[in-house]
Amino acid sequence: MSSNTIYSKITPQIEKLAQLSKEASFIEPELYSEYNVKRGLRDLDGSGVLVGITNISEVNSRRMIDGKMTPIDGELFYRGYNVQEIVKKQDMSNHFGFEECTYLLLFGKLPNKEEMDEFKKLLAKYRSLPHTFVRDVIMKKSSKDMMNTLARSVLTLYSYDENPEDTSEENVLRQCLQLIAMFPLLSVYGYQAYRYYHLNDSLIIHHPKPGYSTAENILHCLRDDSKFTPLEAKLLDVALILHMEHGGGNNSTFTTHLVSSSGTDTYSAIAAAIGSLKGPKHGGANLKVVKMFDDMKQQVSDWTSEEEVGAYLRALLHKEAFDKAGLIYGIGHAVYSKSDPRAVTFKGFVEKLAVEKGYEKEFALYSMVEKLAPQIIAEERKMYKGVSPNVDFFSGFVYQMLGLPLELYTPIFAIARISGWAAHRMEEICQHNKIMRPAYMTVAPHHEYEDMDNRF
């Protein structure tokens, strides 16, 4: 075994101990119903259990109509502004909106031109890494997982901060703004190191351009020739806006609140959020969608046949296709039922890019699955609420058309969501709340302890 690696072989002893741990960890599922415990902090219909109050964003899927809670088309608001309207009006004015929405989430209001210009200059100033950071941190022991690279980089930045432990509002805001500006560089440079070490490719590092938006700088720093079309940058900007915030209850944002409530530093809190987003149940869904469609395109001979596509979707649900998990990835959401406003907003932009890139046939296939999947799921499964395509249904397809490497799909999510995490960390810090300490019910029986001599 190399002294540079961790002993990772699973021995018979570990297998035996793992079985003991598995048996000790098992809890009868019926106990959750017996004690009325909301498993996964969710109600039966999938909606989250209320655990906090926020001013930052609002996710709506139901409304009181005639005295009854009724499903509605999904709505998403940032500080009271409908996200669909934000994207629509920004598209009409033809400017990039991620920075403006970041300002909105952090400061609770839309900036005027002077405020926006100053904010962009501040982010541009912060959009750099400490001297030799790329060489000494990112390039050393490159990971095959970019989220691991991102988390490691964030934790290491603690050592470069002259005042890392100060949790005053001013210092936390400064740290959050720097991380928002740095995330594209940490992610893209991490991928360049991965290319160099694991793919035997050339190492190309582009410095960010001060006048570029976040979306433009991602494409500029990622692509060898730094070239991109206005539509490519615009669509990536829209993707960042739609992914940047989704209420305090999503797993990574709740993690930010939870960890921040302990009084820990910003780098630890954000690294914890990254760890949450890294999980395939949270941030990896768009990658699953792309891989599912790749398999579908191989298994279905006629992409225009509803009968063939429908048969494949049923095979997915019956655990007979793709990863045998019984899921149609990209369909359904914990909160939304009739529609996910992010997916609805995204679709029009996706179609434009599909035409520009020559992906019309693939877009038609996505549209067919969008139509058929909810119908087939309703026929095959017991449903407590409706299902519809979520934002991940289209985002992976967009990243594929943009030529983004699969390894960066989840880091792109993090580049967007760091703005939401920052706003929620500020909200938690400013409230000076008690440390979060939810309760668990113990169902283990009590035993009388016998000393070791009596056990042998």
N, C-alpha and C positions, 0 to 999 in steps of 0.2 A: 504494500500500500504506500502511495506517495505521501510524503509529509505535508503536501499542499492540498490534500483532499481529506474529506471526512469519511471515516469508515462507514460504508453505506450498505454492506451486504446484510440481507435479512436471514438470520440463522434460525435453525430449529428452535433454539431457546427463545428467540424473539417471537417466533410464530406461536409458541405455546403461551407466552406471556400476553401476547396480543389477544389470544382467544379468551384468556381470563379477564382481560380488561373489557373486551367486548361484552362478555356475559355480565360483568359488574355494571356496565354502563346502560344496559337495556332497561327501558321503562315501558310498561304496558300502555299502549296507545289509548285504551279505554279510560285510563285514569285522568286524562285531560278533560274528557267529557264529564266524568264523575265529579271532579272538583271544579268544573267550570273554568279551566285554565285556557286562556287564548293562546294556543300553540303558534309560535312564530309571531306573537303579538298581532294576530289577525282574527277578525270575526269570521263566521262561516262563509260569508260572501266574498272573502278575500280582502276586504277593506281593513285598514290598520286600526289598532286600538289607540285611542287618543292619549298621548303621553306628554304633550307640550303645546306651547303657544308660540306662534311666529308671525312677524310682519313681512317676511321676505317674499314668500310665494304662496300661491293657493292652487290646489289641484281639485277640480270639481268633476264629479261623474254622476251625481244625483242631486235632485232638487225637490223641495216640497211642492207638490202640485195637487190641489184639491184635498189637502190634508194627508197626502201619502207621499213617501219618498219614492221618487220615480227616476229611472235611469235617463240621462240626457247625453247629448254629444259632449265629449270631454272638453274641458276648458282648463287652461293653464295661465295664471297671472303672475307677473313679476312686479312686486310692489303695487299691485292693483291695476297694472296695465296688461291687457290681453296679449299674449305672445303672438297669436296669429295676426293681430293688427300691427304689432311692432314689426314683424318680418315683412308684412305686406307693404307698409309705408316706407320701410328702409329700402325695399326692392324698387319701389317707385322713385325714390330719391337717389338710388344708385350709389349708396355709400356703405361702408362696412360697419356692422352694428355690434360686434362682440364687445368692443371696448366701451361703447355707450351703455350696453346692458350690464356690463361689469360695474360701471359707475352707478347705475340705477340700483343694482342689488346691494352695493356697499353703502350708499349714501341716501337711498330712499327717494331720489328725485331724478328727473331727467336733466342732464346738463345743458347749459346754453353753449353757444359756440366757443366762447372764451374758456369756460370751464372744461369743455371737451378737448380743446387744443392743449391746455395745460396738463390735463390728465394723460393724454397720449404722449406728451414729452416726458412725463414722469415715468411711464411704463417703458418708453424707449431707453431712458437713462438706466433703468433697472434691468433691462434686457441684455445682461452680460453676466458671465460667470467669473468667479475669482481667478486670479492669475494661476495658470498651470492646473486648474481644476480638472479640465478635460484629460490631461495627461496623467495626473496623479490619482484621480478618483474614477472617472468614467472608463478610461482605457485599461485600468488595471483589473484583472480577473473579471473580464466581461461576462455577463450573464446571458443565457439564452432566452430569458424572459425579461421583456422590457419593463414590465411593472416592477419587477424585483430591482432592476437597475434604477428606476425612478425613485423607489422608496429608499434605496441605499444612498442615492445622491442627496435626497432631501435630509436624511438623518445626518449625513456628513457635513452639510451646510451649517449645521449647528456649530461645528468647530471653527468655522470661518466668521461667525457672527461675534462681534465684540460684546454684545449684550443679549445673549440668547435666552436668559431666564426671566427677563423683565416681562411681566404679563400686564403691564399698563396698556390702556386702550391705544395710546399713541404708538408704542413699540410693536404691539401685535399687528396694528394696521400696516406699519412699515414692513414688517416681515411678510405679511400676507400679500402686499402689493409686489414685493420682490419675487415671491414664489409664483404669482400669477404671470409675471414677466419672464421668469426663468423656465417655467415648465416646458414650453416648446423646445428650448435648447437642450434641456436635460433629456427629453424624450428622443429627439432627432439625433443628437450626438450619441446617445446610448445605442441607437440603432446602427449608426455608422460604425461604432466600435464592434458591434455584433457582426456586421458585414465583413469587417476586416479580419476578425479573429476566427469566426465560425463558418464564413462562406468564402474565405480566401479572396475577397474582393478588394478593390482599391479603397483607400481611406481618403475621403473628401470632406473637409470641414469648411462650410461657408459661414462667415460672420453675418449676423442679422443686419438688416438695413433699417436705420432709424425711421424713415418715412413710410415703411411698410406696416400694414395691419398685422395682427396675429396670424390670420389665415394666410396672408401673402408670405410672411416670414417662414411659416411651416413649409410651404411648397418651395420657397427659395432655398432654405437650408437643407431640405431633403433631396431635391433633385440634383443630379450631377451638373446639369447645364443651367440650373436655376430658373428655367423657363416655365411659364404657366399662362393659361388664357384667363381673361377677365371672368368668364363663367365658372371656371374651375375654382378660382379664389372666392368668388361670390357664394358658390354652393358650399364650400368648406366653411365659410363664415356663417352661413345659415345653420349648418350642422352644429357648429360650436354654440350658437345661440340656443338652439333647441335642446342641447344636452347640458347646459351650464347650471341648471337648477331645477329641482323637482320636489319641493316641499321638504320639511325637516324629517320626515319619516322614512325616506329611502335609506337603505342600509348604510351607505358610506357617510351620508350627512348626519344620520343619527349617531354614527360612530364619532363624528367630529364633535357633536354636542356632548356625548357621553364622556369622551376622553378629556375634552376641554373643561368639563365640570370638576375634574380632579385638581385643576390648577396647574397642569403640566405646560411645557413650552410649546410653541407653535409648531416646531419641526416634528415633535413626537405626535402631536395631534393629527397633522396632515399625513404623516407616514402611516398612521393607523387607518386613516380614511383610504389611502392608497391600497393598503392591505385588504380592506373590505371590497373595494372596486375590482381588485385583481380576481376575486372569486368568480368562477364562470356563471354562477347564478345571478350575478349582478352586472359586471362590466363586460362579460365575454359573450353576450347573447348575439351581437351582430356578427361575430366570427362564426358562430354556430349556424346562423342563417345562410351565410355565404357557402359554407361547406355542405350544408343540406341541399342548396340549389345546385352545387356542382355535382353532387350525387344524383339529384333528380334529372339533370340534363343528360347524364349517362344512362340512366335507367329508362327514361321516357323517350320513345322514338319520335313521337309527334308532339312537339311542344304546343301545338294549337288545338290538341284534342282534349276537351274537358273530361272525357271518359278516361283517358290514359292518365292525365294529371290527377284526377280524382281518385283513381285506383292507387296511385303512389301515395297520396295523402292518407288514404285509409290504411295502407301498409305501414306508414309511419306511426299512426295511432295504435296499430295492433302489434307494434314492436317487431315488425318484419322488414324494415328498411332503415337505411342510414346507420345511426348509432344504436338502434334498438331501444331507445329510451322512452318511446311512446309519446313523443312530443312533436308538434309542428312549430319549429322555432320562429319567433317573430310574430306569433299570433297569440293574443291574450295579454292582459296586464293585471297586476294586483288591484289597481284602482279603477281604471277605465273599463267600460263595458261596450257601449255603443260605438265609440270612436276615441282614438288617441289624437288629440289636436296637433301633436308634433308630427305624427305620421301624415295626417291630412295636409298640413302646411308643407311638409317636405316633398310630397308626391309631385306637385307641379314643377318644382325645380329639378327633381330627379328626371322627369320626362325630357326636359330641355337638354340636360347633360347627355342622356341616352341618345338623343338625336345627334348632338355634336360629336359623340364618340363612336357612333355606329352600333349602339347596343339596343336597337329597337326591338329585336326578337326577344332578348332577355327581359326587357321592360314589359313586353306583352305577357311573358310567362309569369313575372312577378304579379302583374295585374290580375291574371287568371287565378293564381293562388290566393291573392287578396280576396277575391270574390268567393272562391269555393271553400276555403278552409273553415270559415265560421259556420257555414252550412253543414259541412261534414262533421265538425266537432260537435255541433248541436245534436246531430243524429246519433253519434257514437258514444257520447259521454253524458253523464248526469250533470246538469249545469245549474249552478246557483245564480249565475249572472251571464250576460252575453259576452262574446269575445270579438275582438277586432284586431287588425294589424297594429303593432306598436312601433315606436320610432326605430327600433333595431331592425325591423323588417326591411327598411329602405337604407339605413345608414351604411351597413356593410356593402351593399350594392354600389352605393355612391363612392365609398372608399376604393372599391375594386375598379370602378371606372376612372377614378383619379390616379390609379396606379400606386396607391399606398400599399406598402408591404403589410401582410397579415399581422406581423409582430407589433405593428403600431396601432392597430384598431382600438385596443383598450386604452393605451396611452393618450390617443386623441380624445377619448372620452374624459380622461383625467385632465387634459389641458383645458377642456371646457368647464368641467365640474369644479375645478379649483376656485373659480369665482364664487360659486355657491357655497363651497366649504368655507371660504374666507368670510363671507357674509354671516354664515351661521356661527362661526367661531367668534366673530365680533359680537354677535347677538348674545351668545352665552357668556362671554367675558364681561360685557357691559351690565348684565343682570345681576352678577355676583350671587348666583344661585348656589344652593347647597349641592354637594356632590350627588350625582345620580346613584340611587341604590335601590333598584327594583327587588322584589321578593321572589324567591322560589320556594315551592312547597316540597318538603322532604317526605318521601314515602318509604324510606328504608326502615326495616324493623330494628329495634334496639337489641343489643346482645351484651352478655356479661363477659368482660375481658378476662381471658386466661393467660397467665404468664407463659413464656416460651417453653419452660420445662414441662408444662402439662400438655403442650401441643405436640410433643415428640414421643 
